[in-house]
């Protein structure tokens, strides 16, 4: 059990760091994103689009909050909290689905940092499922 908690914690911490970097960029223009600014891989186009905010809140803040919750649930290490992992993960995946659709079909730009957060978020199902459904 401890192994999967450690794996989940490492994934969630990586996602939190990535999301905090994106948050810093979205809140302070002096924080650079090291990313191409031409073609389909274009962080500037994506992070400047109207879709990078939800009711004025940067989606990176939402991602950082979500990863922060996952870190907390995993770090507390209380078996009863394991059952929160699957619903939290499902909420995150719904958000990822929306964001990936928007990136690919609306804005027509991909941000590697966003993609990293998406992959890390989706991959959290493995440790979450192991912690919830393991004997």
PETA-V252773 format. One record per run of one state. SS is the DSSP state (H for helix, E for strand, C for the rest). FROM is the first residue (numbers start at 1). LEN is the number of residues. If there is no record, write none. Layout:
ss:SS from:FROM len:LEN
ss:SS from:FROM len:LEN
This chain:
ss:C from:1 len:1
ss:H from:2 len:26
ss:C from:28 len:9
ss:E from:37 len:1
ss:C from:38 len:3
ss:E from:41 len:2
ss:H from:43 len:6
ss:C from:49 len:1
ss:H from:50 len:3
ss:E from:53 len:2
ss:C from:55 len:2
ss:E from:57 len:2
ss:H from:59 len:18
ss:C from:77 len:2
ss:H from:79 len:29
ss:C from:108 len:2
ss:E from:110 len:1
ss:C from:111 len:1
ss:H from:112 len:22
ss:C from:134 len:2
